[in-house]
Amino acid sequence: MKNLDRKSLFILSFCIAAAFFVISKNDRALRFSDNEPKNLAHKNSYSSETVSAPTRSIASLPDSKSLLNSSQLNDQNQDSIAVKNTKDSNWETKLRNDLLRFTPANAELKILPLLSTVKMIDGEALLVEKVLIQVHSKKFTNSYNAYVDSETGRIIETWNQTIHEKIPRAELKLKAYPLETSRKIEHK
């Protein structure tokens, strides 16, 4: 008799769980159907409307509100914007000499100019170069983006630097223990 009660209890609980699953699935389908188009006959056809993705900023670039291109600089009042520096053609060699002081002797340094622009700092315009700096050696590789002063070759701002996680390797520690040969068992 107890065995019959357990079986009926199991069947009853299974039916309740199945009913709950069906009801919750229908409820979920009803909630999502509010967003779907009402005309289901054309559900699988492609729409001729153009759907644009929401605009968002690129993650690899810093805030571009302080950057001006040369046409924006000419359009604005020249008297209100003071350019702090001039463009020097040797900015890349100055930057290379500065960076080579901190790199190992066998490392290869690459400076890839990406863009010449104007950066606003405290209301003054500064001519800058956007560059990609890469350092390669046998032990490591590192790269990052930077804004470099067009006159002095000094780095103003950096971002997008490679993050290296140093994971120590476990040393293999083996210890030799002498094997115990047959011991004499003393009987009392």
N, C-alpha and C positions, 0 to 999 in steps of 0.2 A: 504494500500500500504506500509506504514511504517513497519507494522507487517511482511509482506512478505520479505522486505529487511533485517530485523533483522534475520529472519529464514535462509535466504540464506547466510548471513554473518556468522552465527553460523556454518552452514554445511560446508562452505568453510574453515573456520579456523580449524574445526575438521579434515577435510581431509588433510590439510597441516600438522597438528600435527601428524596424523597417518603416513603420508608418511615420515616425519622427523624421527619418532621413528623406522620405518622399515629400513630406510637407515642407521641410526646410529647403529642399532643392527647388520646389515650385515657387516658394517665397523669394528665393534668390533670383530665379528667372524673371519673376515679376518686377523685382527691383531694377534689374538691368534692362528690361524691355522699355522702360520710360525714356532711355537715351537713344534707342534705336529708331530709325525712320518708320513712319506709319505704313508706308506702302511696301509690303513684303514681296510683291511680285518682282520688283527690281532689286532685291536684296543682294544678289550675286553679281549684278552688272556694275561696271565702273562708272563713276560719276565724272561729268565733264568739268566740274568745279575744281579749281585749284586750291588745295589746302596747304597753307604755309606753316612751317614749324615756328614755335615761339622763338623770338630773338633772345639770344643769350651771349654773354661775353666768352671769349676764348680763354681757357684756363691757363695757357702758357704765357699770356701777355700781362704785364702789370697794368695798373689803372691808366687809361689813355686820355684822361681829361686834361692832364698837364702837357700833352704833346700837341704840337702844331706842325703842319707841313709848311713848306715855303710859300705856297699860295695863300694860306690863311694869314701868314705873317705879313704879306704884302697887302692884303685886303684890310687889315686892321690899321689903326692909326699908328704910323711909325714913331711918332713922338712919345706915345704912351708906353711903348715897349722898348726897353733898353737891352740890346744884345751884349752880353758880358764878354764874349770871346770871339775870336776869328777862327776860320778853318785853316788848319795847318796840314800840309800834304804828308808830313812825317808823323802823324799821330799814331799810325800803326806800328812803326818801328820803336817809338817811345813806349808804347804799351807792351810790345814784345820784350824789350830790354827790361822793363819793370817786372814782368811776369817771370822771366827767366831767372831772376834772382831767387825765386821760391820753388823752382822745379828742379828735380834731379838732373844730373848731367846727361843721362841717356834718354831723357824724356823728349817726346816730339810735341811741339806746341803749334796748334793751328788756330788762326784767327780768321774767321769768315765774316766779312762785313755784310750786313743784311739791309740796313736802311740808314740814310742820313736824315735827321729830323731836328726839330727845335723843341726843347723841353722847358716848360715854365717852372722856375723855382723862385719863390717869394716875389712874384710879379716881374721878374726879369727873365728874358729869353736866353737860353744857353744852347749853342749848337752842339749836338751830340750825335754819336754814331751808335746804332744798335748792332751788336756783334754776337756771334756764337764763338765761344772759346772752348777748345778741346785740348786736353792734355793726355797723351798716350805714353805709357811705358810698359815694361814687361810685367810689373807687379800690379798696376792699376790703370784704369781709364776714367777720366773725369771730364765732364762738360757742363757748361752753363751759359746762359744769356746774360748780356750786360749792356748798360749804356755807358759810353766812353766819351769824355770831353774831347771835342774835335781839335782843340788847340794843344792841350797838355798831354793827352793820351792817358789820363787818369780815369780809373773806373769810378763812376758815380753811383750806379745801382746795379745789383745782380739779382737774378731769379732763375728758377728752373735748374737748380744744381742737383747733380746726381747724389743720391744718398746711399752710402755704402754701409752695410751692416757687417761688422766684423764678428764672425762666428768662430769661436776658438775650436780648433780640432781637438778631439779627445786623444790624449796620448795613450798608447798601448803600454800598460804597465804589467809586465809579467814577472813573477817571482818564482824562482825555482825552490822547491821544497824537497828535501831528501826523502826518498822513498823508504818507508819502513819495511825492513825485511822481517822475516819471521821472528817473532819474539818468543822467548821461552816463557811459558806460563807456569808459574809456580803453584803447586798444589799444596794446600795445607793439610 
